[in-house]
Amino acid sequence: MRCCSSFRMSTPTPTFASSARRRVIGQAALAILFRYGCFVVMIALSLWAENRPAPHLPDAIIDRLPYLPTVDRYNYWLLGLGYVPMALLLLVRDPSRFARYCVSAGLLSIVRGLCILATGLGPVRGPDLHAGLFDREPGLFWRALLDMASPFGLLLRDAPHVYLTKDLFFSGHTGATFLLLLYTWPHRALRLPMLCSHILVVLSVFFAHLHYTIDVIGAYAMALALFALREGWPDGLRPRT
């Protein structure tokens, strides 16, 4: 008897998994752009609020903590070092959750900008030097906005705490890192490092006198509320299968 077998050769086609992964990565890229756009809106709202006079408030905690100039000077570097690597690790491990995080962070930025307009709190440290600033120099608003909206402005020029002294309620440092902690929570390898980073960032907020205590408390409330609305509570902390 003669036995023969034949094999049909076919050209490889993209698998469903690879196609889905490309789609998720595309969604992550769009989510980053959305978040950046929301950040620019928040900066514009914060600058607008900078022009009006506002009072300093007594604070039961900040008034009793020493001001550390070095922490103030480098707090944005600390934020970047504790924040960006963890966000990138979340992107690698879970692109879909990273994309949802970016959208949530963008929405949180918009809420923060609106809250800054609504509250009108004065500088935590020092006098209100910026009241009427843009009335005296009308073109300065747009120059400051372009400078601060630059992706590299935060690291190269220390722009935020030079230009802004009244972007207070609520704390962006606290809200952004706490929100990232909530989104990284299902991944055990990311949970503890992100928790440590978040604690260090919050400590820097206090010792740099960047915010009133109520700004930090408000950041937790706003970030948790937004996370619960978008992801569910406590289901949003569980890994998705």
C-alpha positions as CSV (number, residue, x, y, z in Angstrom):
1,M,0.0,0.0,0.0
2,R,1.1,3.4,-0.7
3,C,0.6,5.9,2.0
4,C,0.9,9.6,1.4
5,S,0.1,12.7,3.3
6,S,-0.1,16.3,2.2
7,F,0.4,19.5,4.1
8,R,-1.2,22.7,3.1
9,M,1.1,25.7,3.5
10,S,-0.5,29.0,4.1
11,T,0.8,32.4,4.7
12,P,0.6,33.6,8.3
13,T,-2.3,35.9,9.0
14,P,-2.5,38.3,12.0
15,T,-4.0,36.6,15.0
16,F,-7.0,38.0,16.8
17,A,-4.8,38.5,19.9
18,S,-2.2,40.7,18.0
19,S,-5.0,42.7,16.4
20,A,-6.7,43.3,19.7
21,R,-3.4,44.3,21.3
22,R,-2.7,46.9,18.5
23,R,-6.2,48.2,19.1
24,V,-5.6,48.5,22.8
25,I,-2.2,50.3,22.3
26,G,-4.0,52.7,19.9
27,Q,-6.6,53.4,22.6
28,A,-3.8,54.0,25.1
29,A,-2.1,56.6,22.7
30,L,-5.4,58.4,22.2
31,A,-6.0,58.3,26.0
32,I,-2.6,60.0,26.6
33,L,-3.5,62.7,24.1
34,F,-6.8,63.2,25.8
35,R,-5.1,63.5,29.2
36,Y,-2.6,66.0,27.8
37,G,-5.4,68.1,26.4
38,C,-7.2,68.1,29.8
39,F,-3.9,69.1,31.5
40,V,-3.6,72.1,29.2
41,V,-7.2,73.1,30.1
42,M,-6.5,72.8,33.8
43,I,-3.4,75.0,33.4
44,A,-5.4,77.6,31.6
45,L,-8.1,77.6,34.3
46,S,-5.4,77.8,37.1
47,L,-3.6,80.7,35.4
48,W,-6.9,82.5,35.1
49,A,-7.5,82.1,38.8
50,E,-4.0,83.3,39.6
51,N,-4.9,86.8,38.5
52,R,-7.5,87.4,41.2
53,P,-6.7,88.4,44.8
54,A,-7.2,85.6,47.4
55,P,-6.6,85.3,51.2
56,H,-4.2,83.1,53.0
57,L,-5.9,80.5,55.3
58,P,-4.8,79.3,58.7
59,D,-3.9,75.6,58.6
60,A,-3.7,73.3,61.7
61,I,-0.9,71.1,60.1
62,I,1.0,73.2,57.6
63,D,1.5,76.1,60.1
64,R,3.3,73.6,62.4
65,L,5.5,71.9,59.8
66,P,8.9,73.3,58.8
67,Y,9.3,74.6,55.3
68,L,12.0,72.7,53.5
69,P,13.3,74.7,50.4
70,T,15.1,71.7,48.9
71,V,11.9,69.7,48.9
72,D,10.1,72.6,47.4
73,R,12.7,73.0,44.6
74,Y,12.8,69.3,43.7
75,N,9.3,68.1,44.4
76,Y,8.4,68.0,40.7
77,W,11.4,65.7,40.1
78,L,10.2,63.5,42.9
79,L,6.7,63.5,41.4
80,G,8.1,62.5,38.0
81,L,10.4,59.8,39.4
82,G,7.7,58.2,41.5
83,Y,4.9,58.6,38.9
84,V,6.2,58.2,35.3
85,P,8.0,54.8,35.8
86,M,4.9,53.3,37.5
87,A,2.6,54.6,34.8
88,L,4.9,53.1,32.1
89,L,4.9,49.8,34.0
90,L,1.1,49.8,34.0
91,L,1.1,50.5,30.3
92,V,3.3,47.5,29.7
93,R,1.4,45.1,32.0
94,D,-2.1,46.3,31.3
95,P,-2.5,48.7,28.3
96,S,-6.3,48.7,28.6
97,R,-6.3,49.7,32.2
98,F,-3.6,52.2,31.5
99,A,-5.8,53.8,28.9
100,R,-8.7,54.0,31.3
101,Y,-6.4,55.5,33.9
102,C,-5.4,58.2,31.5
103,V,-9.0,59.1,30.7
104,S,-9.8,59.2,34.4
105,A,-6.7,61.4,35.1
106,G,-7.7,63.8,32.3
107,L,-11.2,64.1,33.8
108,L,-9.7,64.6,37.2
109,S,-7.6,67.5,35.8
110,I,-10.7,69.2,34.4
111,V,-12.5,68.8,37.8
112,R,-9.4,70.2,39.5
113,G,-9.3,73.3,37.2
114,L,-13.0,74.0,37.9
115,C,-12.5,73.6,41.6
116,I,-9.6,76.1,41.5
117,L,-11.8,78.6,39.9
118,A,-14.6,77.9,42.4
119,T,-12.5,78.2,45.6
120,G,-10.1,81.1,45.3
121,L,-7.6,80.2,48.0
122,G,-4.6,82.4,48.6
123,P,-0.9,81.3,48.6
124,V,0.0,78.8,51.3
125,R,3.4,80.6,51.9
126,G,4.1,84.2,51.4
127,P,2.0,87.2,50.1
128,D,-0.3,87.2,47.1
129,L,2.1,88.6,44.5
130,H,0.2,87.6,41.4
131,A,-3.1,89.5,42.0
132,G,-3.8,91.6,38.9
133,L,-0.7,90.3,37.2
134,F,-2.3,89.6,33.8
135,D,-4.1,92.9,34.0
136,R,-0.8,94.7,34.2
137,E,0.8,92.5,31.5
138,P,-2.0,91.2,29.2
139,G,0.3,89.1,27.0
140,L,1.9,87.3,30.0
141,F,-1.1,84.9,30.3
142,W,-0.5,83.3,26.9
143,R,3.3,83.2,27.3
144,A,2.9,81.5,30.7
145,L,0.3,79.1,29.3
146,L,2.5,78.1,26.3
147,D,5.5,77.7,28.7
148,M,3.6,75.6,31.2
149,A,1.8,73.5,28.6
150,S,5.1,72.3,27.2
151,P,5.7,68.6,28.0
152,F,9.2,69.6,29.1
153,G,8.4,72.7,31.0
154,L,7.8,70.9,34.3
155,L,11.3,69.4,34.3
156,L,13.4,72.2,32.6
157,R,12.1,75.4,34.3
158,D,10.3,74.6,37.5
159,A,7.4,76.4,35.9
160,P,4.5,75.3,38.1
161,H,5.6,76.6,41.4
162,V,7.1,79.8,39.9
163,Y,4.0,80.8,38.0
164,L,1.2,79.3,40.1
165,T,0.7,80.0,43.8
166,K,-3.1,79.6,44.0
167,D,-3.7,76.3,42.1
168,L,-4.7,74.8,45.5
169,F,-8.0,73.0,45.9
170,F,-7.4,70.2,45.3
171,S,-3.8,68.9,45.3
172,G,-2.8,67.6,41.9
173,H,0.2,65.7,43.3
174,T,-2.0,63.8,45.7
175,G,-4.9,63.2,43.4
176,A,-2.8,62.0,40.4
177,T,-0.6,59.6,42.4
178,F,-3.5,58.3,44.5
179,L,-5.5,57.6,41.3
180,L,-2.6,55.8,39.8
181,L,-2.3,53.7,43.0
182,L,-5.9,52.7,42.6
183,Y,-5.4,51.7,39.0
184,T,-2.2,49.7,39.7
185,W,-3.7,48.0,42.8
186,P,-4.7,44.8,41.0
187,H,-1.1,44.2,40.0
188,R,0.7,42.9,43.1
189,A,4.2,43.8,41.7
190,L,3.2,47.4,41.2
191,R,1.1,47.9,44.4
192,L,3.8,48.4,47.1
193,P,6.2,50.5,45.0
194,M,3.3,52.8,43.9
195,L,2.1,53.1,47.5
196,C,5.6,54.1,48.7
197,S,5.8,56.6,45.8
198,H,2.5,58.1,46.7
199,I,3.4,58.5,50.4
200,L,6.7,60.2,49.5
201,V,4.9,62.6,47.1
202,V,2.3,63.5,49.7
203,L,5.0,64.1,52.3
204,S,6.8,66.4,49.8
205,V,3.5,68.4,49.4
206,F,3.4,69.0,53.2
207,F,7.1,69.9,53.7
208,A,7.3,72.1,50.6
209,H,4.1,73.9,51.8
210,L,2.6,73.4,48.3
211,H,-1.0,72.9,49.6
212,Y,-3.3,73.4,52.6
213,T,-4.3,70.2,54.4
214,I,-7.8,70.5,53.0
215,D,-6.4,70.4,49.5
216,V,-4.8,67.0,50.2
217,I,-8.0,65.6,51.9
218,G,-10.1,66.9,49.0
219,A,-7.7,65.2,46.5
220,Y,-8.4,61.8,48.0
221,A,-12.2,62.4,48.0
222,M,-12.2,63.6,44.3
223,A,-9.9,60.9,43.0
224,L,-11.7,58.1,44.9
225,A,-15.1,59.4,43.7
226,L,-14.0,59.5,40.1
227,F,-12.5,56.1,40.3
228,A,-15.6,54.6,41.8
229,L,-17.8,56.2,39.1
230,R,-15.7,54.8,36.3
231,E,-14.4,51.5,37.6
232,G,-16.9,50.6,40.4
233,W,-16.1,50.2,44.1
234,P,-14.6,47.9,45.3
235,D,-14.8,45.9,42.1
236,G,-12.5,48.3,40.4
237,L,-9.6,47.1,42.6
238,R,-9.9,43.5,41.5
239,P,-8.1,42.1,38.4
240,R,-10.2,41.8,35.3
241,T,-10.3,38.3,33.8
